[in-house]
Amino acid sequence: MNFLVIKCGGSVIEKLPDSFYENIVDIQKSGKWLPVIVHGGGPLISSLLDKLNIETTFHNGLRVTTQEVLDVVEFVLNGSANKKIVRHLFKAGGKALGMSGADGNLLKAAPIEGNGDLGLVGKVVDVDTELIIQLIEQGYIPVISPISLDEQGQNYNINADTAASAIAQALKANLCFISDIPGIWIEEDGKKTVLNKITQREVAEMVADKKIVGGMVPKVEAAIDSLLEDVPEVVILNGFDDKSLLDYANNGKAGTKIILDEEVTHV
């Protein structure tokens, strides 16, 4: 089976065109790839927290999560954000099933060591791939919210990039990060150029130099972690480009591919 994990950032869910969902359904029906969607919901969460007058802060691109914040995160991710994607896929002619990492113990969580600054932010320590495969074999496109439970039943806020990486590792799937930009770019003489490829070393340098900041930091870190755990390929794509996802699925030529240093012949 050729799995394709598609991670949709919260910043794009509200704005993705109908063609994006149509492309996912087309990819599934082609039989070449078996899509699995993992999503976030950052702006929707921040908006609701503001309305409820609950303070929220970030540390290295991750939301500091108290239990009060987590209740809102869970409400948004497992509810409105997840079902919005399911609804769009249905309208596009697809058959989708929305669930969280807590459902069926799909994703087993644990606290991040030394995460005192982050609160109830966790990591994925196990993925029930059998459950995902069963859904796919029944014709569903799984749509997964990253909220997960530990062995004691404590819920955790899992960064969606991290969750997508863990699922891709478990399935040995290609991993696509869907963003509102065409990839990672460099700026020279006031001109921005999208990189077709970027190496592990170059990613580290750009993070250190603050050329990669904010929410892109956990994204590229999850990409490197995935590659180190035998995920075949990681790419950052523009979800607003009608052809980007299809071009990648059909010929592998779209967005910015992140590669390990030892894979480099030339970039």
N, C-alpha and C positions, 0 to 999 in steps of 0.2 A: 504493500500500500504506500502511495506517495501522499503524505500529509502536508498540508500547507496551513500553518498557524498564522492567522491574520489578526494583528493587534490594532484595535482602533482607539486612539487617544480620546480622552474626554473633550479636548478642545475642538475635535472635528465632528463628533457624533451629531451635534445639532445642525451641522451645515453640509454634511456629505450629500451629494446629488443622488437621485434615484438610480442613475447609471452605475454607481459604485455597487449597489446591492444587486442590480441586474447582472453585473460582471461576475459577482461571487456565485450567483445561481448558474450562470453560463459555465463557469469553471467547474462547478460540481457536476453539472449534467454532461460535460465533455468526458468525464471519467479519468482525465489525466491527473488531476489533483483532488484530494479530499479535504475541503476547507473546514477549519475550526476557528471560530472567532473568539477572541478574548478582548474585553473592553475596560476602559476606565470611565471617568465621569467627573474629572476635577472641577471644571467651571460650574457644572450643575450643583455639585456639592458645596462649593464656595458660595454660590448664590443663596442656597437654602440656609447655610450657616449664618450668612449676613442677615437674612430675614428673621432668624431666630435669635439674633444677637449673641451668637456663640463665637468666641474668638478662635481664629485658626492661624497657624504659622507654619512655615516650611523650614526644613533643614536639609541642605544638599539636594534640593528638588523633591523631597519626600514630606508629606503632610504629617506634622506632629499630631498624634492621635490619642486623645483622652477617651474614656468610655462614652462621655457625652458626645464627642465628635464622631466616634465610631458608630453610634446609633444612627446618626444622620447619614454617614457614609454608606452604611448598610441599606438604609431606606432608599437612597438614590440609586446605588449601583444595582441592587437586586430588584428594584422596582422600575422606576421610570426609564433609566438608561438601558437596562437589559431588554425590557419589553418594547422599547422604541426600535431597537435593531431587529428583534423578532418580527415586529409588525412590518417593517420596511422589506424584509426578506420575503414575507408572505405576499406583499403587494407585487414583488418582483417575480412571483411565481415559484418561490422556494418553499421548503418545508423546514422550519427552524424550531429548535427547542431551547428555551432559555433556562439557565440554572446558575447557581453560585458554586464556588468551591466547597461550600459547606454541605450542599445537597449530595446525599449518597456518600459523604466523605470523599468527594472527588479529589479535593486538594487537602492534604494534611499540613497544618501550619505549625510553626514553632516561633518563639520570639527571637528577634535578631540579637545576638550576643552584644552586650555593651551598648544597647540602644536606649539608654536612659533619656536621651534627648528627644526620642521619637515616640515614646509611650507604647501604645498597642499596635505597633507596626511589626509585621511578622515576615517570615520567609516560608517558602514551600519546601517541605522535606520529603513529600511523596505524592505521586500522581496516580490515580486509578485509571490507567489507560484502557483497561477492559471496558469500563463504563462508556468512555468516549467512543471506542470502536463499536460497541453495541448500538449506540445511537446512530452512528454513521451507516452501519449496515442496514438499519431500518429506514434509511433515506433522509435522516435529519442532518441539518447543519447545526452543530452545537454552538451555542452562544453563551459564553462563560463570564460571569462576574467573579473577580478575584477574592471576594470575602471568603475566609476559610476558618476552620476550627482546629484547635490543638487537641491533644489526647484527653484533656480535662473538659473540653467543650467550650473553652474560652474562644470568642471570635476575635479575628485579627484583620486589620487593614493591610492587604498585600498590594504593593505597587503593581499595577497591571502589566508594566513592562517585565517585571520580575516573574510574575505568574505566567505570562506568555512564554518567557524563556524556559521556565521549568516544564511547561507542557510540551514545548518543541523538543527539549532534551529527551523527555520520556518517550515521545513518539518518533524521535529521529526525523523530525519534520523540518522543512524549510520554514524560515520565520520572516514575515513581512511586518514592519512597523509602518502603519498608515499615519501620515502626518498632513499638515496643511502647507508643507514646503516640499520642493522636489527632491530633497536630499540634504546632505551636508555640503556646505559651500565654503570656499575661501574668498577673501576679498583682496584684490591687488589693484592699486591705482584707482580705487573707487569703483571697481567693477567686480561683481559677484560671479563666481564660476562654480557650478555644481560639480562635485567630484564623482566620477564614475565608480571609483574604488578608494578605500582608505584603509590603512593598515592599523593593527593593534597599537604599534608604537606611535603612529601619527595621532590616533585618538587620544592616547595618554598625554601627548604633548599639547594638543589643542585644549584638553580639559585643564591642564596645568596653566596654560597661557590665557585661560578664561575666554577662549574662542568658542568653546562649547560650554554652555551654562544652563542653569535652570532645569526644566524637565527633560532636556536632551541628555543630561548627564546620566540618570538611571537608564535611559534608553540605550546609550552606547555601551554602558557597563554591562547591561543585560545581554547585549549583542556579543560582546567578547566572552562573557561567561558561557553563552550558548555554544559558541564555536569551540571553546576549550573542552566542552562536553560532547563533542562529535555531532552537533547540529550541522548539516551539510552547508547551509548558506543563510546569511542574514542580510536583509536589504531594507532601506528606508525609502518609502514611496509616497508620492503625492496623491492623496485620495480624491482630490478635486479635478485631477486630470482624467478625462473619460477613458483614456487608453492605457494609463500607467499600469494598473493591476493586470489587465489582459496581456499587455506587452510582456510583462514579467513572466506571467504564467505560460505564455506561448513560446517565448524565446529567451527569457532571462535577461532582457536588456531594458532596464528602467531603474531610476533612482540611484542611490548610492549603496554599493555593496561594501560591507565591512569584512575584512579578511585578516587572518592571522599572519604574523610577520613571516613565518616559514613558508607561506604559500606564495610569497611575492616573487615574481620574475620581473615585472615592471608594473608601475601604477601610473 
